[in-house]
Structures are given as structure tokens and as C-alpha cells.
Amino acid sequence: GGEADLRGFVQGRFTGRGSVFLNLEERIVIKRWSIMDVKTDVSIDPFFCVGQVFDDWDQMAFGSLQPVGGIGFRAKAHPSIVGRVDVGYGKEGIEVYTGLDYPF
């Protein structure tokens, strides 16, 4: 769990020596404009992730994968800063993550 993997669970929810994750995210720009020569975007970013944490490979099982779906909202001032809010839903409920950081 956490803001980078399985965003529907709290940070550190799953622990183990190994992990497998698949994250799919689509970034859809809904508004783009320029403020004082700074290009600015606002986007809606639906995402789906699935993963599992394990200690040994023989513990890997398709039925143990944890799915999470959700939506993110981004405001970007190119090229240097992005503000974000991610709302993820997993089997234990809803988690919300926010951040102000550099874009990747």
C-alpha cells in the first residue's frame, strides 16, 4: 500500500521480501492554459493496480492479488511542479493521497 503502489491501502499495509505490481494509469488533460508564460495543465487520471507481497515465490497465487481502482486529479505547472490528489478504492475501503512534487 501507499501513494505509489496499491493506492487503496495504507502505506506499509503489506510486507514481505518480494513484490509484484502492475499499475495502469491514463492521464487525460481536461484544461490547458498559460499563466505568465508558464504552461499549466489540469488532468483527470483514472488508474487500476493489482499486486501481491510475498516472502517466497511459491507463495505467489493469482487469487491472492490485491486489486485497487481509483481516480487521480493533477495540476501541473510545466516543467517544474505538480500537485495531485489520488483517491483509491481497495477491499478495505477508500484511501486518499495528496502531494506536491516534481513531475516524472
C-alpha positions in Angstrom: 0.0 0.0 0.0 0.9 3.6 -0.2 0.9 6.5 -2.6 3.0 4.7 -5.3 1.7 1.1 -5.2 -1.8 -0.2 -4.3 -3.2 3.3 -3.6 -6.3 1.8 -2.0 -4.3 0.6 1.1 -2.3 2.5 3.7 1.5 2.7 3.5 3.1 -0.4 4.8 -0.1 -2.5 4.9 1.7 -5.4 3.2 5.2 -6.5 4.0 7.5 -9.2 2.5 10.8 -9.8 0.9 9.4 -9.6 -2.7 6.5 -8.0 -4.5 4.8 -8.0 -7.9 2.8 -5.0 -9.1 1.0 -3.9 -12.2 -0.1 -0.2 -12.4 -2.2 1.2 -15.3 -2.9 4.9 -15.4 -4.3 7.1 -18.2 -3.6 10.8 -17.9 -6.4 12.9 -19.5 -5.8 16.6 -19.8 -9.1 18.5 -19.4 -7.8 22.0 -19.4 -4.5 23.6 -20.6 -3.6 27.3 -20.4 -0.7 29.6 -20.0 -0.3 31.9 -17.0 2.5 34.5 -17.2 4.3 32.3 -19.8 4.0 29.2 -17.6 2.2 26.3 -19.3 -0.4 24.8 -16.9 -2.5 21.6 -17.2 -5.3 20.1 -15.2 -5.9 16.4 -15.7 -8.1 13.5 -14.5 -6.2 10.3 -14.2 -8.1 7.0 -13.8 -6.0 4.1 -12.6 -6.1 0.4 -11.8 -3.4 -1.5 -10.0 -3.0 -5.1 -8.8 -0.2 -6.6 -6.7 1.0 -9.0 -4.1 3.7 -9.1 -1.5 5.4 -12.4 -0.6 8.4 -13.9 1.2 9.0 -16.8 -1.3 7.9 -17.2 -4.9 5.9 -20.3 -4.1 3.6 -18.0 -2.1 2.6 -16.3 -5.3 -1.1 -17.1 -6.2 -3.4 -15.4 -8.6 -6.2 -15.5 -6.0 -4.0 -13.5 -3.6 -3.6 -10.5 -5.8 -5.0 -7.3 -4.3 -6.8 -5.1 -6.9 -7.3 -1.3 -6.5 -9.1 1.1 -8.7 -9.4 4.9 -8.5 -9.0 8.3 -9.9 -6.4 11.0 -9.6 -6.5 14.7 -10.1 -3.4 16.6 -11.2 -2.5 20.3 -11.6 0.9 20.8 -13.4 3.0 23.9 -13.9 5.5 22.8 -16.6 8.2 21.9 -16.3 8.8 22.1 -12.5 5.8 21.2 -10.3 2.7 19.0 -9.9 0.0 19.0 -7.3 -2.0 15.8 -7.0 -4.9 14.1 -5.2 -5.4 10.3 -5.7 -8.5 8.5 -4.4 -8.1 4.7 -4.4 -10.5 2.0 -3.5 -9.5 -1.5 -2.4 -11.2 -4.2 -0.5 -10.5 -2.4 2.8 -12.1 0.8 1.7 -11.0 4.2 0.4 -7.6 5.9 0.8 -6.7 9.4 -0.3 -3.2 10.6 -1.1 -2.1 14.1 -1.8 1.2 15.5 -2.9 3.1 18.5 -4.2 6.3 17.4 -6.0 8.3 17.3 -9.3 6.6 15.6 -12.3 8.1 12.4 -13.6 
